[in-house]
């Protein structure tokens, strides 16, 4: 009988890796995070904070001056 290690059976937490892109870490002020969370809460699918930030950046990049 094959022995399995506990770590082999753990489900990974978070977004699945895509193999594409660069990881960018940032620090956010509490008031900024509150605004992001409020915006995310108003969306139909209620995205998590990381996805909300991605969407807001996309919207900002598409906005006309």
C-alpha positions in Angstrom: 0.0 0.0 0.0 1.4 3.4 -1.0 1.8 5.9 1.7 0.6 9.4 1.0 1.9 12.5 2.7 -0.5 14.9 4.3 0.9 17.8 2.2 0.1 15.9 -1.0 -3.7 16.0 -0.3 -4.0 19.6 0.7 -6.2 21.8 -1.4 -4.4 25.0 -2.5 -6.0 28.2 -1.4 -6.4 31.2 -3.7 -6.6 31.8 -7.4 -5.2 29.0 -9.5 -1.8 29.9 -11.1 -2.1 30.9 -14.7 1.6 30.8 -15.5 1.2 34.3 -17.0 2.0 37.7 -15.6 4.1 39.3 -12.9 3.3 39.3 -9.2 2.9 42.9 -7.9 2.7 43.4 -4.2 1.4 46.7 -2.8 0.5 48.3 0.5 -2.9 50.0 0.7 -4.3 52.4 3.3 -7.4 51.3 5.2 -9.6 54.0 3.6 -8.6 52.8 0.1 -9.3 49.2 1.0 -12.7 50.2 2.3 -13.5 52.0 -0.9 -12.4 48.9 -3.0 -14.4 46.6 -0.8 -17.5 48.8 -1.1 -17.1 48.9 -4.9 -16.7 45.1 -5.0 -19.8 44.7 -2.8 -21.9 46.6 -5.4 -20.9 44.3 -8.2 -23.3 41.5 -9.3 -20.8 38.7 -8.7 -19.2 40.3 -5.6 -15.5 39.7 -6.6 -12.8 39.3 -4.0 -10.5 42.2 -3.2 -7.7 41.0 -5.7 -10.2 40.6 -8.6 -11.8 44.0 -7.7 -8.5 45.7 -7.9 -7.8 44.1 -11.3 -11.1 45.3 -12.6 -10.7 48.8 -11.3 -7.3 49.1 -12.9 -8.8 47.8 -16.2 -11.5 50.5 -15.9 -9.0 53.1 -15.2 -6.8 52.1 -18.2 -9.8 52.2 -20.5 -11.1 55.6 -19.3 -10.8 58.5 -21.6 -9.3 61.7 -20.4 
